[in-house]
């Protein structure tokens, strides 16, 4: 469950933001899969399908890099 508490510590803000980003990543993955299936079934050319596939892979790579960034920021606030 995603909760936003603006009165909490920065660690809480970071954790809820990370949960929101992971939810968005999952939704983008599902939407991307349906979009690829739609483009394939409507007979689009291979270049367009490949271009959409590259967008989908780039989104997965970007959101998979969010975890280490979250850990880095969370550790920074724990030190301070």
PyMOL commands that set and color helices and strands:
alter all, ss='L'
color gray80, all
select helices_A, chain A and resi 10-41+46-64+66-79
alter helices_A, ss='H'
color red, helices_A
deselect
rebuild
show_as cartoon
